[in-house]
Amino acid sequence: MKTPLVESLVGWATLGFFILWVMEFRRTQFQESYWLLMLSSSCLFGFLYLRNRRGAVPVLSKYEPKKEVRPKATIKPSIKKKK
């Protein structure tokens, strides 16, 4: 299996487990549906890890701000000399 396929499967699993948790939370108490929330968050962290490993998200240590390049100011004469 290639990484983009696994990445998309884990991403959709995150969304699915979260929807299941919301539906279960409405029906039962929080303590009984806590495991679905933890499963959803672990899938989310796995998805973010796979995405970061692929290089889709820029790492802050590699980030370098762009340097602003200002054009040199030129002085134009305001008064023309008469001949």
Secondary structure in CASP SS format (residue, H / E / C, confidence):
PFRMAT SS
TARGET T0000
AUTHOR 0000-0000-0000
METHOD secondary structure of the structure
MODEL  1
M C 1.00
K C 1.00
T H 1.00
P H 1.00
L H 1.00
V H 1.00
E H 1.00
S H 1.00
L H 1.00
V H 1.00
G H 1.00
W H 1.00
A H 1.00
T H 1.00
L H 1.00
G H 1.00
F H 1.00
F H 1.00
I H 1.00
L H 1.00
W H 1.00
V H 1.00
M H 1.00
E H 1.00
F H 1.00
R H 1.00
R H 1.00
T C 1.00
Q C 1.00
F H 1.00
Q H 1.00
E H 1.00
S H 1.00
Y H 1.00
W H 1.00
L H 1.00
L H 1.00
M H 1.00
L H 1.00
S H 1.00
S H 1.00
S H 1.00
C H 1.00
L H 1.00
F H 1.00
G H 1.00
F H 1.00
L H 1.00
Y H 1.00
L H 1.00
R H 1.00
N H 1.00
R H 1.00
R H 1.00
G C 1.00
A C 1.00
V C 1.00
P C 1.00
V C 1.00
L H 1.00
S H 1.00
K H 1.00
Y C 1.00
E C 1.00
P C 1.00
K C 1.00
K C 1.00
E C 1.00
V C 1.00
R C 1.00
P C 1.00
K C 1.00
A C 1.00
T C 1.00
I C 1.00
K C 1.00
P C 1.00
S C 1.00
I C 1.00
K C 1.00
K C 1.00
K C 1.00
K C 1.00
END
